[in-house]
Amino acid sequence: MHGLGDCPDDLTIEELTSETQAFWQDAAVRARSCARCPEQGGACAQELSCFEHGSYLEWTDRMPTVKRCTRWPEHVIRQRLAECGVPFRLQGFQEASFQCVTEQLAQARFETSVLVKLWIEQRAIPCGSPWLLFSGNHGSGKSHLMIAALRTVRRVRPAVRVWYHDKEASEDPFAQLREAKLLALDKVNPSQWKPWFHKEVESVLRDRWDAGLATMLASNDQAELVVHALSSLSRFAQEAVLCKLT
Protein backbone atom coordinates (compact mmCIF):
# COMPACT_ATOMS: atom_id res chain seq x y z
CA MET A 1 0.00 0.00 0.00
CA HIS A 2 3.01 2.25 -0.41
CA GLY A 3 2.10 5.69 -1.73
CA LEU A 4 -1.44 5.91 -0.36
CA GLY A 5 -0.76 8.63 2.17
CA ASP A 6 -2.65 8.10 5.42
CA CYS A 7 -3.79 4.60 4.47
CA PRO A 8 -4.09 2.42 7.62
CA ASP A 9 -1.13 0.05 7.79
CA ASP A 10 -3.14 -2.75 9.37
CA LEU A 11 -5.77 -3.32 6.67
CA THR A 12 -7.15 -6.85 6.69
CA ILE A 13 -7.31 -9.16 3.71
CA GLU A 14 -11.05 -8.58 3.53
CA GLU A 15 -10.57 -4.82 3.43
CA LEU A 16 -7.86 -5.06 0.80
CA THR A 17 -9.90 -7.32 -1.47
CA SER A 18 -12.96 -5.05 -1.23
CA GLU A 19 -11.40 -3.10 -4.09
CA THR A 20 -9.64 -4.32 -7.24
CA GLN A 21 -5.89 -4.29 -7.74
CA ALA A 22 -6.39 -1.68 -10.49
CA PHE A 23 -8.15 0.56 -7.98
CA TRP A 24 -5.23 0.45 -5.55
CA GLN A 25 -2.72 1.01 -8.34
CA ASP A 26 -4.61 4.03 -9.65
CA ALA A 27 -5.00 5.33 -6.10
CA ALA A 28 -1.25 5.18 -5.58
CA VAL A 29 -0.61 7.02 -8.87
CA ARG A 30 -3.15 9.68 -7.94
CA ALA A 31 -1.62 10.11 -4.48
CA ARG A 32 1.75 10.83 -6.09
CA SER A 33 0.14 13.33 -8.46
CA CYS A 34 -1.55 15.10 -5.57
CA ALA A 35 1.77 15.35 -3.73
CA ARG A 36 3.32 17.31 -6.61
CA CYS A 37 0.23 19.26 -7.67
CA PRO A 38 0.78 23.04 -8.07
CA GLU A 39 -1.50 25.59 -6.47
CA GLN A 40 -3.43 26.01 -9.71
CA GLY A 41 -4.14 22.27 -9.86
CA GLY A 42 -3.99 20.00 -12.88
CA ALA A 43 -1.25 17.49 -12.00
CA CYS A 44 -3.67 14.64 -12.77
CA ALA A 45 -5.03 16.19 -15.98
CA GLN A 46 -3.30 13.73 -18.34
CA GLU A 47 -3.83 10.55 -16.32
CA LEU A 48 -5.94 7.65 -17.50
CA SER A 49 -7.42 6.32 -14.29
CA CYS A 50 -10.51 4.89 -12.63
CA PHE A 51 -10.54 8.20 -10.73
CA GLU A 52 -12.03 11.23 -12.45
CA HIS A 53 -9.70 14.11 -13.13
CA GLY A 54 -9.72 16.45 -10.18
CA SER A 55 -10.46 13.78 -7.58
CA TYR A 56 -8.35 12.08 -4.94
CA LEU A 57 -8.55 9.30 -2.33
CA GLU A 58 -9.20 10.07 1.31
CA TRP A 59 -9.52 7.60 4.16
CA THR A 60 -12.62 7.78 6.34
CA ASP A 61 -13.18 5.15 9.06
CA ARG A 62 -10.78 2.78 7.31
CA MET A 63 -12.69 3.17 4.04
CA PRO A 64 -11.21 4.75 0.89
CA THR A 65 -13.45 7.61 -0.25
CA VAL A 66 -13.09 9.55 -3.49
CA LYS A 67 -13.20 13.33 -2.95
CA ARG A 68 -13.30 16.27 -5.34
CA CYS A 69 -10.15 18.38 -5.43
CA THR A 70 -10.56 22.05 -4.51
CA ARG A 71 -7.75 23.00 -6.89
CA TRP A 72 -9.31 21.41 -9.97
CA PRO A 73 -11.80 24.24 -10.78
CA GLU A 74 -8.86 26.66 -11.00
CA HIS A 75 -7.14 24.32 -13.46
CA VAL A 76 -10.31 24.16 -15.56
CA ILE A 77 -10.73 27.93 -15.77
CA ARG A 78 -7.04 28.36 -16.65
CA GLN A 79 -7.46 25.83 -19.45
CA ARG A 80 -10.42 27.80 -20.76
CA LEU A 81 -8.35 30.98 -20.65
CA ALA A 82 -5.50 29.23 -22.47
CA GLU A 83 -7.94 28.16 -25.19
CA CYS A 84 -8.81 31.80 -25.85
CA GLY A 85 -5.20 32.93 -26.11
CA VAL A 86 -4.36 34.07 -22.57
CA PRO A 87 -0.70 33.21 -21.79
CA PHE A 88 0.11 31.21 -18.67
CA ARG A 89 1.75 34.15 -16.88
CA LEU A 90 -1.56 36.08 -16.92
CA GLN A 91 -4.05 33.30 -16.22
CA GLY A 92 -4.11 33.84 -12.45
CA PHE A 93 -5.42 37.41 -12.59
CA GLN A 94 -8.73 37.76 -10.72
CA GLU A 95 -10.99 40.67 -9.81
CA ALA A 96 -10.62 39.88 -6.10
CA SER A 97 -6.86 40.40 -6.26
CA PHE A 98 -7.07 43.73 -8.09
CA GLN A 99 -5.83 46.47 -5.76
CA CYS A 100 -7.95 49.63 -5.92
CA VAL A 101 -5.47 52.06 -4.38
CA THR A 102 -6.90 55.09 -6.19
CA GLU A 103 -10.37 56.31 -7.12
CA GLN A 104 -9.53 55.84 -10.79
CA LEU A 105 -8.66 52.18 -10.25
CA ALA A 106 -11.86 51.64 -8.27
CA GLN A 107 -13.87 53.28 -11.06
CA ALA A 108 -12.18 51.12 -13.68
CA ARG A 109 -13.02 47.97 -11.74
CA PHE A 110 -16.61 49.15 -11.33
CA GLU A 111 -17.04 49.89 -15.04
CA THR A 112 -15.57 46.50 -15.89
CA SER A 113 -17.84 44.65 -13.46
CA VAL A 114 -20.91 46.40 -14.89
CA LEU A 115 -20.14 45.18 -18.40
CA VAL A 116 -19.20 41.68 -17.25
CA LYS A 117 -22.51 41.41 -15.42
CA LEU A 118 -24.30 42.44 -18.62
CA TRP A 119 -22.38 39.84 -20.63
CA ILE A 120 -22.95 36.90 -18.27
CA GLU A 121 -26.61 37.55 -17.51
CA GLN A 122 -27.59 37.03 -21.14
CA ARG A 123 -27.29 33.85 -23.16
CA ALA A 124 -25.19 35.66 -25.75
CA ILE A 125 -23.15 38.83 -25.59
CA PRO A 126 -25.48 41.42 -27.15
CA CYS A 127 -24.56 43.29 -30.31
CA GLY A 128 -23.92 46.92 -29.59
CA SER A 129 -22.43 46.10 -26.19
CA PRO A 130 -20.27 49.04 -25.01
CA TRP A 131 -16.55 48.84 -25.53
CA LEU A 132 -14.00 49.36 -22.78
CA LEU A 133 -10.73 51.22 -23.27
CA PHE A 134 -8.18 50.97 -20.46
CA SER A 135 -5.33 53.43 -20.62
CA GLY A 136 -2.44 53.82 -18.21
CA ASN A 137 1.26 53.30 -17.67
CA HIS A 138 2.93 49.90 -17.72
CA GLY A 139 2.02 48.03 -14.54
CA SER A 140 -1.11 50.06 -13.80
CA GLY A 141 -3.39 47.01 -13.92
CA LYS A 142 -4.88 47.12 -17.42
CA SER A 143 -4.11 43.49 -18.28
CA HIS A 144 -5.20 42.41 -14.80
CA LEU A 145 -8.69 43.86 -15.26
CA MET A 146 -9.02 42.47 -18.78
CA ILE A 147 -8.06 38.94 -17.77
CA ALA A 148 -10.27 39.10 -14.68
CA ALA A 149 -13.20 39.99 -16.93
CA LEU A 150 -12.40 37.14 -19.33
CA ARG A 151 -12.05 34.74 -16.39
CA THR A 152 -15.58 35.51 -15.21
CA VAL A 153 -17.06 35.19 -18.69
CA ARG A 154 -15.24 31.90 -19.34
CA ARG A 155 -16.37 30.52 -15.99
CA VAL A 156 -20.06 31.39 -16.38
CA ARG A 157 -20.44 31.31 -20.18
CA PRO A 158 -17.81 28.82 -21.44
CA ALA A 159 -19.52 28.47 -24.83
CA VAL A 160 -19.09 32.17 -25.70
CA ARG A 161 -16.31 32.63 -28.25
CA VAL A 162 -13.69 34.77 -26.53
CA TRP A 163 -10.19 35.78 -27.63
CA TYR A 164 -7.27 37.58 -25.99
CA HIS A 165 -4.30 38.95 -27.89
CA ASP A 166 -1.36 41.26 -27.41
CA LYS A 167 1.18 42.36 -29.99
CA GLU A 168 3.79 40.01 -28.54
CA ALA A 169 1.86 36.88 -29.57
CA SER A 170 3.65 34.77 -32.17
CA GLU A 171 0.78 33.81 -34.47
CA ASP A 172 -1.36 35.90 -36.78
CA PRO A 173 -4.68 36.26 -34.94
CA PHE A 174 -6.62 38.51 -37.30
CA ALA A 175 -9.30 35.92 -38.08
CA GLN A 176 -9.88 35.39 -34.36
CA LEU A 177 -9.86 39.13 -33.78
CA ARG A 178 -12.65 39.71 -36.27
CA GLU A 179 -14.91 36.84 -35.24
CA ALA A 180 -14.73 36.53 -31.44
CA LYS A 181 -17.91 37.51 -29.63
CA LEU A 182 -15.75 39.12 -26.96
CA LEU A 183 -12.24 40.37 -27.69
CA ALA A 184 -9.65 41.55 -25.18
CA LEU A 185 -6.90 43.31 -27.12
CA ASP A 186 -3.88 44.28 -25.05
CA LYS A 187 -0.97 46.63 -25.86
CA VAL A 188 -2.98 48.79 -28.26
CA ASN A 189 -0.30 51.48 -28.49
CA PRO A 190 -0.75 53.60 -31.65
CA SER A 191 2.38 55.62 -30.86
CA GLN A 192 4.43 52.48 -31.63
CA TRP A 193 2.54 51.28 -34.70
CA LYS A 194 4.00 51.26 -38.17
CA PRO A 195 1.62 52.57 -40.86
CA TRP A 196 0.79 49.13 -42.29
CA PHE A 197 0.06 47.71 -38.83
CA HIS A 198 -2.04 50.74 -37.91
CA LYS A 199 -4.11 50.15 -41.03
CA GLU A 200 -4.63 46.45 -40.23
CA VAL A 201 -5.60 47.00 -36.60
CA GLU A 202 -7.93 49.88 -37.37
CA SER A 203 -9.61 47.80 -40.08
CA VAL A 204 -10.21 44.90 -37.69
CA LEU A 205 -11.54 47.14 -34.94
CA ARG A 206 -13.75 49.09 -37.34
CA ASP A 207 -15.33 45.83 -38.50
CA ARG A 208 -15.95 44.85 -34.88
CA TRP A 209 -17.33 48.29 -34.01
CA ASP A 210 -19.70 48.29 -36.98
CA ALA A 211 -20.86 44.75 -36.08
CA GLY A 212 -21.41 45.71 -32.44
CA LEU A 213 -19.04 43.00 -31.15
CA ALA A 214 -17.99 43.46 -27.50
CA THR A 215 -14.37 44.55 -27.17
CA MET A 216 -11.93 45.57 -24.44
CA LEU A 217 -8.77 47.49 -25.31
CA ALA A 218 -5.74 48.26 -23.14
CA SER A 219 -3.10 50.84 -24.02
CA ASN A 220 -0.02 52.40 -22.50
CA ASP A 221 -0.81 55.50 -24.59
CA GLN A 222 -3.16 58.22 -23.43
CA ALA A 223 -6.82 57.51 -24.16
CA GLU A 224 -7.05 60.60 -26.37
CA LEU A 225 -4.28 59.26 -28.62
CA VAL A 226 -6.06 55.91 -29.02
CA VAL A 227 -9.37 57.62 -29.78
CA HIS A 228 -7.66 59.78 -32.39
CA ALA A 229 -5.94 56.75 -33.95
CA LEU A 230 -9.31 55.00 -34.26
CA SER A 231 -11.12 58.02 -35.69
CA SER A 232 -12.75 55.91 -38.41
CA LEU A 233 -14.83 54.12 -35.74
CA SER A 234 -18.01 56.19 -35.86
CA ARG A 235 -18.95 57.65 -32.45
CA PHE A 236 -16.26 55.61 -30.67
CA ALA A 237 -15.17 58.68 -28.68
CA GLN A 238 -18.72 59.26 -27.44
CA GLU A 239 -19.90 55.70 -26.81
CA ALA A 240 -16.86 53.72 -25.57
CA VAL A 241 -16.27 53.49 -21.82
CA LEU A 242 -12.91 55.11 -21.07
CA CYS A 243 -11.08 53.92 -17.96
CA LYS A 244 -7.88 55.78 -17.09
CA LEU A 245 -5.67 53.86 -14.68
CA THR A 246 -2.77 55.35 -12.77
C-alpha positions in Angstrom: 0.0 0.0 0.0 3.0 2.3 -0.4 2.1 5.7 -1.7 -1.4 5.9 -0.4 -0.8 8.6 2.2 -2.7 8.1 5.4 -3.8 4.6 4.5 -4.1 2.4 7.6 -1.1 0.1 7.8 -3.1 -2.8 9.4 -5.8 -3.3 6.7 -7.2 -6.9 6.7 -7.3 -9.2 3.7 -11.1 -8.6 3.5 -10.6 -4.8 3.4 -7.9 -5.1 0.8 -9.9 -7.3 -1.5 -13.0 -5.1 -1.2 -11.4 -3.1 -4.1 -9.6 -4.3 -7.2 -5.9 -4.3 -7.7 -6.4 -1.7 -10.5 -8.2 0.6 -8.0 -5.2 0.4 -5.5 -2.7 1.0 -8.3 -4.6 4.0 -9.7 -5.0 5.3 -6.1 -1.2 5.2 -5.6 -0.6 7.0 -8.9 -3.2 9.7 -7.9 -1.6 10.1 -4.5 1.8 10.8 -6.1 0.1 13.3 -8.5 -1.6 15.1 -5.6 1.8 15.4 -3.7 3.3 17.3 -6.6 0.2 19.3 -7.7 0.8 23.0 -8.1 -1.5 25.6 -6.5 -3.4 26.0 -9.7 -4.1 22.3 -9.9 -4.0 20.0 -12.9 -1.3 17.5 -12.0 -3.7 14.6 -12.8 -5.0 16.2 -16.0 -3.3 13.7 -18.3 -3.8 10.5 -16.3 -5.9 7.6 -17.5 -7.4 6.3 -14.3 -10.5 4.9 -12.6 -10.5 8.2 -10.7 -12.0 11.2 -12.4 -9.7 14.1 -13.1 -9.7 16.5 -10.2 -10.5 13.8 -7.6 -8.3 12.1 -4.9 -8.5 9.3 -2.3 -9.2 10.1 1.3 -9.5 7.6 4.2 -12.6 7.8 6.3 -13.2 5.1 9.1 -10.8 2.8 7.3 -12.7 3.2 4.0 -11.2 4.7 0.9 -13.4 7.6 -0.2 -13.1 9.6 -3.5 -13.2 13.3 -2.9 -13.3 16.3 -5.3 -10.2 18.4 -5.4 -10.6 22.1 -4.5 -7.7 23.0 -6.9 -9.3 21.4 -10.0 -11.8 24.2 -10.8 -8.9 26.7 -11.0 -7.1 24.3 -13.5 -10.3 24.2 -15.6 -10.7 27.9 -15.8 -7.0 28.4 -16.6 -7.5 25.8 -19.5 -10.4 27.8 -20.8 -8.3 31.0 -20.7 -5.5 29.2 -22.5 -7.9 28.2 -25.2 -8.8 31.8 -25.8 -5.2 32.9 -26.1 -4.4 34.1 -22.6 -0.7 33.2 -21.8 0.1 31.2 -18.7 1.7 34.2 -16.9 -1.6 36.1 -16.9 -4.0 33.3 -16.2 -4.1 33.8 -12.4 -5.4 37.4 -12.6 -8.7 37.8 -10.7 -11.0 40.7 -9.8 -10.6 39.9 -6.1 -6.9 40.4 -6.3 -7.1 43.7 -8.1 -5.8 46.5 -5.8 -8.0 49.6 -5.9 -5.5 52.1 -4.4 -6.9 55.1 -6.2 -10.4 56.3 -7.1 -9.5 55.8 -10.8 -8.7 52.2 -10.3 -11.9 51.6 -8.3 -13.9 53.3 -11.1 -12.2 51.1 -13.7 -13.0 48.0 -11.7 -16.6 49.2 -11.3 -17.0 49.9 -15.0 -15.6 46.5 -15.9 -17.8 44.6 -13.5 -20.9 46.4 -14.9 -20.1 45.2 -18.4 -19.2 41.7 -17.3 -22.5 41.4 -15.4 -24.3 42.4 -18.6 -22.4 39.8 -20.6 -23.0 36.9 -18.3 -26.6 37.6 -17.5 -27.6 37.0 -21.1 -27.3 33.9 -23.2 -25.2 35.7 -25.8 -23.1 38.8 -25.6 -25.5 41.4 -27.2 -24.6 43.3 -30.3 -23.9 46.9 -29.6 -22.4 46.1 -26.2 -20.3 49.0 -25.0 -16.5 48.8 -25.5 -14.0 49.4 -22.8 -10.7 51.2 -23.3 -8.2 51.0 -20.5 -5.3 53.4 -20.6 -2.4 53.8 -18.2 1.3 53.3 -17.7 2.9 49.9 -17.7 2.0 48.0 -14.5 -1.1 50.1 -13.8 -3.4 47.0 -13.9 -4.9 47.1 -17.4 -4.1 43.5 -18.3 -5.2 42.4 -14.8 -8.7 43.9 -15.3 -9.0 42.5 -18.8 -8.1 38.9 -17.8 -10.3 39.1 -14.7 -13.2 40.0 -16.9 -12.4 37.1 -19.3 -12.1 34.7 -16.4 -15.6 35.5 -15.2 -17.1 35.2 -18.7 -15.2 31.9 -19.3 -16.4 30.5 -16.0 -20.1 31.4 -16.4 -20.4 31.3 -20.2 -17.8 28.8 -21.4 -19.5 28.5 -24.8 -19.1 32.2 -25.7 -16.3 32.6 -28.3 -13.7 34.8 -26.5 -10.2 35.8 -27.6 -7.3 37.6 -26.0 -4.3 39.0 -27.9 -1.4 41.3 -27.4 1.2 42.4 -30.0 3.8 40.0 -28.5 1.9 36.9 -29.6 3.6 34.8 -32.2 0.8 33.8 -34.5 -1.4 35.9 -36.8 -4.7 36.3 -34.9 -6.6 38.5 -37.3 -9.3 35.9 -38.1 -9.9 35.4 -34.4 -9.9 39.1 -33.8 -12.6 39.7 -36.3 -14.9 36.8 -35.2 -14.7 36.5 -31.4 -17.9 37.5 -29.6 -15.8 39.1 -27.0 -12.2 40.4 -27.7 -9.7 41.5 -25.2 -6.9 43.3 -27.1 -3.9 44.3 -25.0 -1.0 46.6 -25.9 -3.0 48.8 -28.3 -0.3 51.5 -28.5 -0.8 53.6 -31.6 2.4 55.6 -30.9 4.4 52.5 -31.6 2.5 51.3 -34.7 4.0 51.3 -38.2 1.6 52.6 -40.9 0.8 49.1 -42.3 0.1 47.7 -38.8 -2.0 50.7 -37.9 -4.1 50.2 -41.0 -4.6 46.5 -40.2 -5.6 47.0 -36.6 -7.9 49.9 -37.4 -9.6 47.8 -40.1 -10.2 44.9 -37.7 -11.5 47.1 -34.9 -13.7 49.1 -37.3 -15.3 45.8 -38.5 -16.0 44.8 -34.9 -17.3 48.3 -34.0 -19.7 48.3 -37.0 -20.9 44.8 -36.1 -21.4 45.7 -32.4 -19.0 43.0 -31.1 -18.0 43.5 -27.5 -14.4 44.6 -27.2 -11.9 45.6 -24.4 -8.8 47.5 -25.3 -5.7 48.3 -23.1 -3.1 50.8 -24.0 0.0 52.4 -22.5 -0.8 55.5 -24.6 -3.2 58.2 -23.4 -6.8 57.5 -24.2 -7.0 60.6 -26.4 -4.3 59.3 -28.6 -6.1 55.9 -29.0 -9.4 57.6 -29.8 -7.7 59.8 -32.4 -5.9 56.8 -34.0 -9.3 55.0 -34.3 -11.1 58.0 -35.7 -12.7 55.9 -38.4 -14.8 54.1 -35.7 -18.0 56.2 -35.9 -19.0 57.7 -32.5 -16.3 55.6 -30.7 -15.2 58.7 -28.7 -18.7 59.3 -27.4 -19.9 55.7 -26.8 -16.9 53.7 -25.6 -16.3 53.5 -21.8 -12.9 55.1 -21.1 -11.1 53.9 -18.0 -7.9 55.8 -17.1 -5.7 53.9 -14.7 -2.8 55.3 -12.8 
